[in-house]
Amino acid sequence: MQDVIIIGAGPCGLSAAIECERRGLSTRIIEKHSLVHSIFLYPTHMQFFSTAEMLEIGDIPFPTSNDKPFRYEALAYYRKVAEHYGLAISQYEEALTLERTNDQTFIVKTLDRKGKHHQYEARHVVISTGYFDHPNYIGIPGEDLEKVTHYFREAHPYSGMKVTIIGGSNSAVDAAMELIRVGATIDMVYRGETVSENIKPWVRPVFEAMVQKGKITVHVQSHVTEITEDSVLIQDKDGQTDRIDNDFVLALTGFRPDRKLLSSCGVELDGDMEKPLYNPETMESNVPGLYVAGVIASGRNANEVFIETGRNHGVLIAEHITSTK
């Protein structure tokens, strides 16, 4: 039996395991994909908003020659941290069910990539699953067409193509800026009056210059109502409909955490926001011994918790567990 099982090997899950191990608690991390899978799914050339210091965990310095580190640097950094601490990580193993027994221990049942079932017992469980597996679907006709994706990795496949981007967040703006470099024709469709106020400050002026030069066409206060094989239909705030010809659609509408394991174990979720009930001073949920760390602690707005804030959840969790032993 482990003292603590952590479900999710993202930065916040790794941090929780490190802090528990440093206090003499035995841990195992269960991860259904690879280490820091959410970061792996980021666009290939993405640069973080945070500085390297704000992404550090386990008191291990994050070396970089850049003001803000890039995705590939973060992947290397978190690999090295996991190796340094010798963390026990079961990769490519999905946690299927979580049960709390009468003797106040937890049973986690999993399935690995070879189809083999496993079962683990622990006195405490930390759920630190990310959100990239669950895009926010729009729910419109044509969203399931092959031309539509909710993930943008890199620009090359869209070279010389007509691309419609749905969204106005950092991910949408970053995608548009990369698509310019490969000669794509870009339309952005966004419900707001302007693109998000949270756009990276070093990107916004360049983006706005590209819009002014006609490199990017932005349709604000508009939304897509249908996607066809060769176009999208959009409607503006006045109800006027327009058709935009395109080859591909990037529906960059954000993601949401999966709270199935939480709810199945009795964790209360707060209304429409689906925010789990937990003590912010300890990160313990309403189920004793069951903790949340990272973005899973947020509501429907996955941008409520970032690595730089979620990485500190591990300290709160480890200190609470050791104080109650």
ROFI-124706 format. One record per residue: x, y, z of N, C-alpha, C in turn; residue in three letters; residue number from 1. Coordinates in steps of 0.02 Angstrom, whole numbers. Example, Ala and Ser with C-alpha at 12.3 -4.5 7.8 and 13.67 -1.06 7.14 Angstrom:
% ROFI-124706
<site <660,-284,390>,<615,-225,390>,<660,-165,390>,ALA,1>
<site <642,-112,354>,<684,-53,357>,<645,2,394>,SER,2>
//
This chain:
% ROFI-124706
<site <42,-60,0>,<0,0,0>,<44,63,0>,MET,1>
<site <24,111,-41>,<59,175,-43>,<29,223,9>,GLN,2>
<site <70,270,30>,<42,325,71>,<-2,369,27>,ASP,3>
<site <24,385,-33>,<-12,431,-77>,<-8,407,-150>,VAL,4>
<site <-65,406,-183>,<-67,395,-255>,<-87,461,-287>,ILE,5>
<site <-48,482,-337>,<-64,543,-374>,<-87,523,-443>,ILE,6>
<site <-144,547,-463>,<-170,532,-530>,<-158,593,-575>,ILE,7>
<site <-111,585,-621>,<-92,640,-665>,<-20,660,-656>,GLY,8>
<site <21,654,-709>,<93,670,-705>,<109,736,-740>,ALA,9>
<site <65,785,-730>,<82,853,-753>,<126,886,-701>,GLY,10>
<site <146,949,-713>,<189,984,-665>,<162,985,-594>,PRO,11>
<site <95,993,-587>,<66,997,-521>,<64,929,-487>,CYS,12>
<site <52,876,-526>,<55,809,-498>,<126,790,-478>,GLY,13>
<site <175,807,-520>,<245,795,-503>,<264,831,-439>,LEU,14>
<site <243,894,-433>,<258,933,-374>,<229,902,-312>,SER,15>
<site <167,878,-317>,<135,846,-259>,<174,784,-238>,ALA,16>
<site <196,744,-287>,<234,683,-271>,<300,701,-238>,ALA,17>
<site <334,752,-265>,<399,773,-238>,<392,796,-166>,ILE,18>
<site <342,838,-153>,<333,864,-85>,<315,809,-36>,GLU,19>
<site <275,760,-57>,<259,704,-14>,<320,661,0>,CYS,20>
<site <360,646,-52>,<419,606,-44>,<470,640,3>,GLU,21>
<site <475,704,-3>,<522,741,39>,<503,738,113>,ARG,22>
<site <441,722,126>,<417,717,195>,<409,644,217>,ARG,23>
<site <440,599,180>,<441,530,199>,<381,489,180>,GLY,24>
<site <339,514,136>,<279,478,114>,<295,440,49>,LEU,25>
<site <272,379,45>,<282,340,-16>,<228,359,-67>,SER,26>
<site <248,366,-130>,<201,389,-181>,<206,347,-245>,THR,27>
<site <154,349,-283>,<154,323,-352>,<109,369,-393>,ARG,28>
<site <134,387,-453>,<95,428,-499>,<66,384,-553>,ILE,29>
<site <2,393,-567>,<-32,357,-621>,<-45,408,-677>,ILE,30>
<site <-22,394,-737>,<-29,440,-793>,<-51,402,-855>,GLU,31>
<site <-107,422,-884>,<-134,384,-940>,<-98,398,-1006>,LYS,32>
<site <-58,450,-1008>,<-19,465,-1067>,<55,466,-1048>,HIS,33>
<site <92,514,-1073>,<163,521,-1056>,<170,575,-1003>,SER,34>
<site <230,579,-976>,<246,631,-927>,<229,700,-956>,LEU,35>
<site <200,744,-916>,<177,811,-934>,<145,812,-1004>,VAL,36>
<site <96,770,-1013>,<63,762,-1078>,<31,826,-1103>,HIS,37>
<site <3,866,-1058>,<-30,928,-1079>,<20,975,-1112>,SER,38>
<site <81,978,-1085>,<132,1021,-1115>,<154,992,-1182>,ILE,39>
<site <158,926,-1186>,<174,894,-1250>,<123,914,-1304>,PHE,40>
<site <60,923,-1285>,<8,941,-1334>,<8,1015,-1352>,LEU,41>
<site <47,1056,-1318>,<52,1126,-1336>,<80,1132,-1408>,TYR,42>
<site <67,1188,-1442>,<98,1198,-1507>,<174,1189,-1504>,PRO,43>
<site <202,1159,-1555>,<272,1139,-1555>,<320,1196,-1535>,THR,44>
<site <307,1256,-1560>,<353,1311,-1548>,<327,1361,-1497>,HIS,45>
<site <281,1339,-1453>,<250,1385,-1406>,<299,1411,-1354>,MET,46>
<site <292,1475,-1338>,<332,1506,-1285>,<285,1521,-1226>,GLN,47>
<site <306,1505,-1166>,<265,1515,-1107>,<255,1589,-1092>,PHE,48>
<site <200,1602,-1058>,<187,1669,-1032>,<229,1681,-970>,PHE,49>
<site <239,1629,-930>,<275,1634,-867>,<350,1631,-877>,SER,50>
<site <387,1659,-829>,<460,1652,-830>,<478,1582,-805>,THR,51>
<site <540,1562,-817>,<562,1496,-796>,<556,1485,-721>,ALA,52>
<site <571,1538,-683>,<567,1532,-610>,<498,1514,-586>,GLU,53>
<site <447,1538,-621>,<378,1525,-601>,<353,1456,-621>,MET,54>
<site <394,1419,-660>,<376,1351,-680>,<415,1299,-642>,LEU,55>
<site <460,1320,-599>,<503,1273,-563>,<465,1235,-510>,GLU,56>
<site <485,1172,-500>,<457,1130,-447>,<514,1094,-412>,ILE,57>
<site <502,1074,-349>,<552,1035,-313>,<618,1070,-300>,GLY,58>
<site <618,1137,-301>,<680,1175,-290>,<735,1159,-340>,ASP,59>
<site <715,1138,-400>,<763,1125,-453>,<762,1184,-502>,ILE,60>
<site <818,1218,-513>,<818,1275,-560>,<800,1254,-631>,PRO,61>
<site <766,1298,-666>,<746,1287,-735>,<794,1327,-779>,PHE,62>
<site <843,1294,-810>,<892,1331,-851>,<864,1349,-919>,PRO,63>
<site <872,1411,-939>,<852,1434,-1005>,<889,1498,-1022>,THR,64>
<site <903,1509,-1085>,<934,1571,-1106>,<883,1622,-1131>,SER,65>
<site <819,1603,-1127>,<765,1646,-1151>,<729,1681,-1093>,ASN,66>
<site <700,1739,-1107>,<661,1775,-1057>,<603,1732,-1033>,ASP,67>
<site <570,1699,-1080>,<515,1653,-1065>,<533,1586,-1099>,LYS,68>
<site <529,1531,-1062>,<550,1467,-1092>,<501,1442,-1144>,PRO,69>
<site <525,1398,-1187>,<485,1368,-1239>,<462,1298,-1219>,PHE,70>
<site <414,1273,-1255>,<386,1206,-1241>,<440,1153,-1236>,ARG,71>
<site <485,1151,-1285>,<535,1097,-1285>,<580,1101,-1223>,TYR,72>
<site <592,1162,-1198>,<632,1169,-1137>,<595,1143,-1076>,GLU,73>
<site <529,1155,-1075>,<489,1132,-1018>,<486,1056,-1017>,ALA,74>
<site <479,1024,-1075>,<477,951,-1078>,<542,922,-1050>,LEU,75>
<site <598,951,-1070>,<663,927,-1046>,<670,939,-971>,ALA,76>
<site <648,997,-948>,<654,1014,-877>,<615,965,-833>,TYR,77>
<site <551,953,-850>,<511,910,-807>,<534,837,-810>,TYR,78>
<site <561,816,-867>,<591,749,-870>,<649,743,-820>,ARG,79>
<site <692,794,-820>,<750,794,-776>,<729,795,-702>,LYS,80>
<site <678,834,-686>,<655,838,-617>,<629,770,-593>,VAL,81>
<site <588,738,-635>,<560,673,-618>,<617,622,-608>,ALA,82>
<site <668,626,-651>,<725,581,-646>,<766,595,-583>,GLU,83>
<site <775,659,-569>,<814,679,-510>,<785,651,-446>,HIS,84>
<site <720,653,-439>,<687,630,-378>,<669,556,-381>,TYR,85>
<site <682,523,-437>,<667,452,-442>,<594,435,-431>,GLY,86>
<site <550,476,-457>,<479,467,-445>,<453,403,-478>,LEU,87>
<site <410,367,-443>,<379,307,-470>,<319,328,-511>,ALA,88>
<site <324,322,-577>,<272,345,-623>,<250,287,-668>,ILE,89>
<site <187,271,-667>,<159,221,-712>,<129,259,-771>,SER,90>
<site <168,263,-826>,<145,299,-885>,<102,253,-929>,GLN,91>
<site <61,284,-969>,<15,249,-1014>,<-28,199,-976>,TYR,92>
<site <-52,222,-919>,<-96,181,-877>,<-152,226,-853>,GLU,93>
<site <-213,211,-872>,<-270,255,-856>,<-306,233,-793>,GLU,94>
<site <-319,280,-749>,<-359,267,-689>,<-432,264,-710>,ALA,95>
<site <-461,205,-703>,<-531,195,-724>,<-580,210,-669>,LEU,96>
<site <-566,186,-609>,<-612,196,-553>,<-573,213,-490>,THR,97>
<site <-606,248,-446>,<-578,267,-381>,<-631,253,-328>,LEU,98>
<site <-614,211,-279>,<-662,193,-227>,<-631,205,-158>,GLU,99>
<site <-673,226,-112>,<-652,235,-42>,<-683,178,-2>,ARG,100>
<site <-641,139,31>,<-665,81,68>,<-686,101,139>,THR,101>
<site <-716,54,174>,<-740,68,242>,<-684,81,291>,ASN,102>
<site <-624,54,277>,<-568,64,324>,<-528,126,305>,ASP,103>
<site <-560,170,267>,<-532,236,250>,<-468,231,208>,GLN,104>
<site <-465,182,165>,<-413,179,115>,<-446,185,47>,THR,105>
<site <-406,198,-4>,<-431,207,-71>,<-406,150,-116>,PHE,106>
<site <-448,130,-163>,<-429,81,-213>,<-435,114,-281>,ILE,107>
<site <-380,113,-318>,<-378,140,-386>,<-369,82,-435>,VAL,108>
<site <-416,75,-481>,<-411,23,-532>,<-392,55,-598>,LYS,109>
<site <-344,24,-632>,<-316,55,-692>,<-314,5,-750>,THR,110>
<site <-301,32,-809>,<-292,-9,-869>,<-232,18,-907>,LEU,111>
<site <-183,-25,-922>,<-124,-2,-958>,<-134,-9,-1034>,ASP,112>
<site <-84,13,-1072>,<-90,15,-1144>,<-91,-54,-1176>,ARG,113>
<site <-71,-105,-1138>,<-72,-173,-1163>,<-137,-209,-1145>,LYS,114>
<site <-183,-173,-1114>,<-248,-202,-1096>,<-248,-239,-1030>,GLY,115>
<site <-196,-231,-990>,<-191,-265,-926>,<-219,-221,-870>,LYS,116>
<site <-259,-250,-827>,<-288,-214,-771>,<-242,-217,-710>,HIS,117>
<site <-241,-162,-672>,<-202,-158,-611>,<-245,-129,-555>,HIS,118>
<site <-224,-142,-494>,<-260,-114,-436>,<-209,-90,-385>,GLN,119>
<site <-220,-30,-359>,<-176,0,-310>,<-216,22,-249>,TYR,120>
<site <-184,19,-190>,<-215,42,-129>,<-173,98,-100>,GLU,121>
<site <-206,146,-70>,<-170,203,-40>,<-211,233,16>,ALA,122>
<site <-177,265,62>,<-211,299,117>,<-238,367,95>,ARG,123>
<site <-206,395,45>,<-227,460,20>,<-221,460,-56>,HIS,124>
<site <-262,500,-88>,<-260,507,-161>,<-261,581,-179>,VAL,125>
<site <-218,599,-227>,<-218,667,-255>,<-238,662,-328>,VAL,126>
<site <-291,697,-347>,<-311,698,-417>,<-284,763,-448>,ILE,127>
<site <-241,754,-497>,<-208,811,-529>,<-210,802,-605>,SER,128>
<site <-268,782,-629>,<-276,772,-701>,<-284,839,-736>,THR,129>
<site <-260,842,-797>,<-264,904,-836>,<-330,911,-872>,GLY,130>
<site <-327,943,-930>,<-389,958,-965>,<-385,951,-1040>,TYR,131>
<site <-326,939,-1069>,<-319,940,-1141>,<-354,883,-1176>,PHE,132>
<site <-375,832,-1140>,<-411,777,-1172>,<-484,794,-1185>,ASP,133>
<site <-506,851,-1159>,<-578,866,-1162>,<-590,936,-1189>,HIS,134>
<site <-590,945,-1255>,<-603,1011,-1284>,<-674,1034,-1270>,PRO,135>
<site <-682,1100,-1269>,<-749,1129,-1264>,<-781,1128,-1334>,ASN,136>
<site <-823,1079,-1346>,<-856,1074,-1411>,<-909,1129,-1419>,TYR,137>
<site <-915,1154,-1479>,<-963,1207,-1493>,<-1033,1180,-1498>,ILE,138>
<site <-1039,1120,-1527>,<-1105,1089,-1535>,<-1143,1115,-1595>,GLY,139>
<site <-1107,1121,-1651>,<-1138,1146,-1712>,<-1131,1094,-1768>,ILE,140>
<site <-1174,1097,-1819>,<-1167,1050,-1875>,<-1099,1056,-1909>,PRO,141>
<site <-1068,1000,-1923>,<-1004,999,-1958>,<-943,1000,-1913>,GLY,142>
<site <-953,1004,-1847>,<-895,1007,-1802>,<-854,943,-1803>,GLU,143>
<site <-885,889,-1825>,<-851,824,-1827>,<-818,809,-1894>,ASP,144>
<site <-818,858,-1939>,<-785,848,-2004>,<-710,840,-1995>,LEU,145>
<site <-679,804,-2042>,<-607,791,-2038>,<-566,855,-2041>,GLU,146>
<site <-592,907,-2072>,<-556,970,-2080>,<-552,1010,-2015>,LYS,147>
<site <-588,988,-1964>,<-593,1025,-1901>,<-548,993,-1848>,VAL,148>
<site <-510,1034,-1812>,<-471,1008,-1755>,<-474,1058,-1698>,THR,149>
<site <-471,1032,-1637>,<-468,1075,-1577>,<-397,1083,-1552>,HIS,150>
<site <-349,1054,-1589>,<-279,1057,-1569>,<-238,1087,-1625>,TYR,151>
<site <-196,1136,-1609>,<-149,1163,-1658>,<-78,1145,-1636>,PHE,152>
<site <-41,1110,-1678>,<26,1089,-1661>,<78,1133,-1696>,ARG,153>
<site <74,1137,-1763>,<120,1180,-1800>,<89,1198,-1867>,GLU,154>
<site <119,1248,-1900>,<87,1279,-1957>,<96,1242,-2024>,ALA,155>
<site <148,1202,-2029>,<166,1174,-2094>,<107,1141,-2132>,HIS,156>
<site <65,1101,-2100>,<11,1067,-2138>,<-38,1116,-2171>,PRO,157>
<site <-37,1179,-2149>,<-85,1228,-2174>,<-53,1277,-2224>,TYR,158>
<site <5,1260,-2248>,<41,1303,-2295>,<-2,1318,-2357>,SER,159>
<site <-13,1383,-2370>,<-51,1404,-2428>,<-126,1389,-2425>,GLY,160>
<site <-151,1367,-2368>,<-221,1349,-2360>,<-262,1406,-2331>,MET,161>
<site <-328,1402,-2340>,<-374,1448,-2308>,<-396,1418,-2241>,LYS,162>
<site <-381,1454,-2187>,<-393,1427,-2120>,<-438,1475,-2081>,VAL,163>
<site <-491,1447,-2051>,<-533,1486,-2005>,<-516,1465,-1934>,THR,164>
<site <-499,1514,-1893>,<-485,1501,-1822>,<-545,1525,-1781>,ILE,165>
<site <-573,1480,-1741>,<-628,1499,-1696>,<-598,1510,-1627>,ILE,166>
<site <-603,1572,-1602>,<-575,1589,-1537>,<-532,1652,-1541>,GLY,167>
<site <-519,1682,-1482>,<-480,1743,-1480>,<-433,1745,-1421>,GLY,168>
<site <-415,1686,-1395>,<-370,1682,-1338>,<-297,1679,-1362>,SER,169>
<site <-252,1669,-1314>,<-181,1663,-1332>,<-168,1608,-1383>,ASN,170>
<site <-201,1551,-1374>,<-189,1495,-1420>,<-210,1513,-1491>,SER,171>
<site <-266,1550,-1497>,<-290,1569,-1563>,<-243,1620,-1596>,ALA,172>
<site <-221,1669,-1557>,<-176,1720,-1583>,<-108,1689,-1601>,VAL,173>
<site <-82,1646,-1559>,<-18,1613,-1574>,<-23,1572,-1639>,ASP,174>
<site <-79,1538,-1648>,<-88,1498,-1709>,<-90,1543,-1770>,ALA,175>
<site <-126,1599,-1765>,<-130,1645,-1821>,<-62,1672,-1840>,ALA,176>
<site <-21,1688,-1790>,<45,1715,-1804>,<90,1664,-1838>,MET,177>
<site <83,1601,-1819>,<123,1549,-1853>,<98,1536,-1923>,GLU,178>
<site <32,1539,-1933>,<3,1525,-1998>,<24,1578,-2050>,LEU,179>
<site <34,1639,-2027>,<57,1692,-2072>,<123,1672,-2105>,ILE,180>
<site <166,1641,-2067>,<233,1625,-2091>,<233,1572,-2146>,ARG,181>
<site <179,1534,-2152>,<176,1482,-2204>,<128,1501,-2260>,VAL,182>
<site <109,1565,-2262>,<68,1589,-2317>,<-5,1569,-2316>,GLY,183>
<site <-31,1553,-2256>,<-102,1536,-2251>,<-145,1598,-2254>,ALA,184>
<site <-206,1591,-2279>,<-257,1644,-2276>,<-297,1633,-2212>,THR,185>
<site <-300,1683,-2169>,<-325,1673,-2101>,<-386,1717,-2087>,ILE,186>
<site <-439,1684,-2063>,<-498,1719,-2035>,<-505,1697,-1963>,ASP,187>
<site <-515,1745,-1918>,<-527,1730,-1848>,<-598,1751,-1831>,MET,188>
<site <-635,1706,-1798>,<-703,1720,-1778>,<-707,1717,-1702>,VAL,189>
<site <-730,1772,-1671>,<-729,1777,-1598>,<-792,1813,-1573>,TYR,190>
<site <-821,1787,-1519>,<-882,1815,-1492>,<-872,1884,-1459>,ARG,191>
<site <-812,1896,-1433>,<-800,1958,-1397>,<-793,2018,-1442>,GLY,192>
<site <-790,2077,-1410>,<-783,2139,-1448>,<-712,2147,-1475>,GLU,193>
<site <-665,2114,-1444>,<-595,2113,-1467>,<-564,2050,-1442>,THR,194>
<site <-504,2034,-1465>,<-471,1973,-1440>,<-458,1980,-1366>,VAL,195>
<site <-444,1925,-1334>,<-438,1923,-1261>,<-389,1976,-1234>,SER,196>
<site <-406,2004,-1176>,<-363,2053,-1143>,<-300,2020,-1115>,GLU,197>
<site <-299,1953,-1112>,<-243,1917,-1082>,<-191,1895,-1133>,ASN,198>
<site <-195,1922,-1194>,<-146,1905,-1245>,<-76,1925,-1221>,ILE,199>
<site <-26,1883,-1234>,<42,1898,-1212>,<61,1968,-1236>,LYS,200>
<site <86,2010,-1191>,<99,2080,-1208>,<151,2089,-1264>,PRO,201>
<site <197,2041,-1271>,<247,2048,-1324>,<220,2023,-1392>,TRP,202>
<site <161,1991,-1391>,<131,1965,-1452>,<78,2013,-1478>,VAL,203>
<site <40,2045,-1433>,<-17,2086,-1454>,<0,2139,-1506>,ARG,204>
<site <52,2180,-1497>,<65,2232,-1548>,<81,2203,-1617>,PRO,205>
<site <117,2147,-1618>,<133,2116,-1682>,<70,2089,-1715>,VAL,206>
<site <27,2058,-1674>,<-36,2031,-1699>,<-79,2087,-1728>,PHE,207>
<site <-86,2141,-1690>,<-128,2197,-1713>,<-100,2227,-1777>,GLU,208>
<site <-34,2229,-1784>,<-4,2254,-1846>,<-22,2209,-1905>,ALA,209>
<site <-23,2144,-1895>,<-41,2097,-1947>,<-114,2105,-1968>,MET,210>
<site <-157,2120,-1919>,<-228,2132,-1934>,<-235,2195,-1977>,VAL,211>
<site <-199,2248,-1957>,<-203,2311,-1994>,<-176,2304,-2065>,GLN,212>
<site <-128,2260,-2075>,<-100,2249,-2141>,<-142,2201,-2184>,LYS,213>
<site <-195,2175,-2155>,<-239,2129,-2191>,<-214,2058,-2195>,GLY,214>
<site <-162,2042,-2155>,<-136,1974,-2154>,<-184,1927,-2117>,LYS,215>
<site <-222,1955,-2070>,<-271,1917,-2031>,<-337,1956,-2033>,ILE,216>
<site <-391,1921,-2050>,<-457,1953,-2048>,<-493,1930,-1986>,THR,217>
<site <-512,1978,-1943>,<-544,1962,-1879>,<-618,1979,-1882>,VAL,218>
<site <-660,1931,-1866>,<-732,1941,-1863>,<-752,1939,-1789>,HIS,219>
<site <-757,1998,-1758>,<-775,2000,-1687>,<-850,2004,-1679>,VAL,220>
<site <-873,1991,-1617>,<-944,1990,-1600>,<-982,1945,-1649>,GLN,221>
<site <-950,1890,-1666>,<-979,1843,-1714>,<-967,1772,-1689>,SER,222>
<site <-1007,1726,-1714>,<-997,1655,-1696>,<-1013,1611,-1755>,HIS,223>
<site <-981,1553,-1757>,<-992,1505,-1811>,<-1055,1465,-1797>,VAL,224>
<site <-1098,1460,-1846>,<-1161,1422,-1837>,<-1160,1354,-1873>,THR,225>
<site <-1116,1347,-1923>,<-1112,1284,-1959>,<-1046,1279,-1996>,GLU,226>
<site <-1020,1219,-2001>,<-958,1205,-2038>,<-975,1157,-2094>,ILE,227>
<site <-955,1175,-2155>,<-966,1131,-2212>,<-898,1109,-2239>,THR,228>
<site <-898,1068,-2291>,<-836,1042,-2318>,<-791,1097,-2346>,GLU,229>
<site <-820,1152,-2369>,<-779,1204,-2400>,<-790,1274,-2371>,ASP,230>
<site <-825,1279,-2314>,<-837,1345,-2286>,<-862,1341,-2214>,SER,231>
<site <-870,1399,-2183>,<-906,1404,-2119>,<-958,1459,-2126>,VAL,232>
<site <-1014,1451,-2091>,<-1064,1503,-2087>,<-1057,1539,-2020>,LEU,233>
<site <-1054,1605,-2023>,<-1048,1643,-1961>,<-1106,1693,-1956>,ILE,234>
<site <-1122,1710,-1894>,<-1176,1758,-1881>,<-1150,1812,-1835>,GLN,235>
<site <-1163,1876,-1852>,<-1138,1930,-1810>,<-1191,1950,-1758>,ASP,236>
<site <-1176,2001,-1718>,<-1220,2020,-1662>,<-1287,2046,-1686>,LYS,237>
<site <-1291,2067,-1749>,<-1354,2091,-1776>,<-1394,2037,-1811>,ASP,238>
<site <-1368,1976,-1809>,<-1404,1920,-1840>,<-1389,1911,-1913>,GLY,239>
<site <-1342,1951,-1940>,<-1324,1945,-2010>,<-1279,1883,-2020>,GLN,240>
<site <-1292,1846,-2073>,<-1254,1784,-2086>,<-1206,1795,-2145>,THR,241>
<site <-1146,1767,-2138>,<-1096,1771,-2191>,<-1064,1702,-2199>,ASP,242>
<site <-1035,1690,-2257>,<-1002,1627,-2271>,<-928,1641,-2285>,ARG,243>
<site <-885,1602,-2252>,<-813,1609,-2262>,<-787,1544,-2293>,ILE,244>
<site <-757,1549,-2352>,<-728,1491,-2384>,<-665,1470,-2346>,ASP,245>
<site <-655,1405,-2338>,<-593,1382,-2305>,<-579,1309,-2321>,ASN,246>
<site <-518,1290,-2304>,<-496,1220,-2311>,<-494,1184,-2244>,ASP,247>
<site <-478,1223,-2191>,<-472,1194,-2124>,<-503,1240,-2072>,PHE,248>
<site <-523,1210,-2016>,<-550,1249,-1960>,<-512,1229,-1896>,VAL,249>
<site <-483,1279,-1862>,<-453,1268,-1797>,<-501,1294,-1744>,LEU,250>
<site <-536,1249,-1711>,<-585,1269,-1659>,<-548,1273,-1592>,ALA,251>
<site <-516,1329,-1580>,<-474,1338,-1520>,<-517,1371,-1466>,LEU,252>
<site <-565,1332,-1442>,<-615,1357,-1395>,<-602,1336,-1323>,THR,253>
<site <-543,1313,-1310>,<-525,1295,-1242>,<-541,1223,-1224>,GLY,254>
<site <-524,1207,-1161>,<-532,1138,-1137>,<-562,1140,-1067>,PHE,255>
<site <-583,1082,-1043>,<-612,1077,-976>,<-586,1015,-942>,ARG,256>
<site <-577,1018,-876>,<-555,958,-840>,<-610,905,-838>,PRO,257>
<site <-589,842,-832>,<-636,786,-824>,<-641,770,-750>,ASP,258>
<site <-701,778,-722>,<-710,768,-649>,<-745,702,-634>,ARG,259>
<site <-743,655,-680>,<-777,591,-671>,<-753,555,-609>,LYS,260>
<site <-687,550,-599>,<-661,516,-541>,<-681,550,-476>,LEU,261>
<site <-680,616,-477>,<-699,654,-417>,<-771,640,-398>,LEU,262>
<site <-816,648,-445>,<-887,640,-430>,<-905,569,-412>,SER,263>
<site <-871,520,-443>,<-886,450,-428>,<-867,431,-357>,SER,264>
<site <-821,470,-328>,<-799,455,-260>,<-834,498,-208>,CYS,265>
<site <-881,538,-230>,<-921,577,-183>,<-900,649,-173>,GLY,266>
<site <-854,674,-214>,<-834,744,-209>,<-890,788,-235>,VAL,267>
<site <-909,837,-197>,<-963,882,-217>,<-938,933,-267>,GLU,268>
<site <-978,945,-319>,<-961,994,-370>,<-1009,1053,-366>,LEU,269>
<site <-981,1112,-372>,<-1020,1173,-362>,<-1058,1193,-425>,ASP,270>
<site <-1122,1175,-428>,<-1168,1198,-479>,<-1143,1196,-550>,GLY,271>
<site <-1160,1248,-589>,<-1143,1250,-659>,<-1068,1255,-671>,ASP,272>
<site <-1032,1283,-624>,<-960,1292,-632>,<-922,1226,-621>,MET,273>
<site <-955,1177,-591>,<-925,1111,-579>,<-858,1116,-542>,GLU,274>
<site <-854,1163,-497>,<-792,1170,-458>,<-796,1124,-397>,LYS,275>
<site <-746,1081,-388>,<-748,1034,-332>,<-744,1071,-265>,PRO,276>
<site <-779,1044,-216>,<-777,1072,-148>,<-713,1049,-114>,LEU,277>
<site <-671,1097,-94>,<-609,1080,-60>,<-588,1138,-15>,TYR,278>
<site <-544,1123,31>,<-516,1173,77>,<-455,1204,45>,ASN,279>
<site <-456,1268,28>,<-399,1298,-7>,<-335,1300,35>,PRO,280>
<site <-340,1289,101>,<-280,1290,143>,<-245,1222,144>,GLU,281>
<site <-282,1169,125>,<-253,1102,126>,<-262,1065,60>,THR,282>
<site <-307,1088,16>,<-326,1058,-48>,<-363,992,-38>,MET,283>
<site <-385,977,24>,<-424,917,36>,<-496,929,17>,GLU,284>
<site <-526,881,-18>,<-596,887,-39>,<-642,871,20>,SER,285>
<site <-707,871,6>,<-754,852,59>,<-750,778,77>,ASN,286>
<site <-714,739,35>,<-701,669,50>,<-634,665,87>,VAL,287>
<site <-633,646,150>,<-570,645,187>,<-517,602,153>,PRO,288>
<site <-456,630,148>,<-401,593,117>,<-396,600,42>,GLY,289>
<site <-444,634,11>,<-444,643,-61>,<-431,717,-77>,LEU,290>
<site <-377,730,-114>,<-354,798,-127>,<-358,814,-201>,TYR,291>
<site <-358,879,-216>,<-354,903,-286>,<-293,948,-293>,VAL,292>
<site <-262,946,-351>,<-203,988,-364>,<-204,1009,-437>,ALA,293>
<site <-187,1072,-450>,<-184,1097,-518>,<-252,1118,-544>,GLY,294>
<site <-259,1114,-611>,<-317,1142,-644>,<-382,1106,-626>,VAL,295>
<site <-379,1045,-602>,<-439,1009,-582>,<-475,1045,-526>,ILE,296>
<site <-439,1088,-489>,<-469,1125,-434>,<-509,1185,-458>,ALA,297>
<site <-504,1202,-521>,<-539,1260,-548>,<-610,1242,-568>,SER,298>
<site <-647,1294,-586>,<-714,1283,-613>,<-710,1268,-687>,GLY,299>
<site <-763,1284,-722>,<-763,1272,-795>,<-709,1313,-830>,ARG,300>
<site <-688,1368,-800>,<-636,1409,-829>,<-568,1379,-813>,ASN,301>
<site <-539,1343,-860>,<-475,1309,-848>,<-418,1358,-839>,ALA,302>
<site <-428,1422,-857>,<-376,1472,-850>,<-372,1500,-779>,ASN,303>
<site <-413,1473,-734>,<-414,1497,-665>,<-351,1475,-627>,GLU,304>
<site <-323,1417,-646>,<-264,1390,-613>,<-210,1378,-666>,VAL,305>
<site <-149,1402,-652>,<-93,1393,-697>,<-39,1351,-662>,PHE,306>
<site <12,1332,-699>,<67,1295,-669>,<97,1335,-611>,ILE,307>
<site <105,1401,-622>,<139,1441,-571>,<101,1446,-506>,GLU,308>
<site <35,1434,-507>,<-3,1433,-445>,<-16,1361,-422>,THR,309>
<site <-32,1317,-469>,<-48,1248,-451>,<12,1209,-424>,GLY,310>
<site <73,1230,-442>,<132,1194,-418>,<138,1198,-342>,ARG,311>
<site <107,1249,-312>,<110,1258,-239>,<60,1214,-202>,ASN,312>
<site <13,1184,-238>,<-36,1142,-206>,<-3,1082,-172>,HIS,313>
<site <51,1057,-201>,<84,998,-173>,<109,1009,-102>,GLY,314>
<site <135,1069,-88>,<160,1085,-21>,<103,1083,29>,VAL,315>
<site <46,1113,11>,<-12,1113,56>,<-36,1042,71>,LEU,316>
<site <-38,1002,18>,<-61,933,25>,<-14,892,70>,ILE,317>
<site <50,895,55>,<99,855,92>,<101,875,165>,ALA,318>
<site <97,940,179>,<99,963,248>,<37,941,285>,GLU,319>
<site <-21,941,252>,<-82,920,285>,<-81,846,300>,HIS,320>
<site <-58,806,252>,<-55,733,263>,<-9,717,321>,ILE,321>
<site <51,746,322>,<99,730,375>,<76,757,444>,THR,322>
<site <37,809,444>,<13,837,508>,<-42,795,538>,SER,323>
<site <-74,753,497>,<-130,712,523>,<-111,639,533>,THR,324>
<site <-47,622,519>,<-26,553,528>,<-21,534,602>,LYS,325>
//
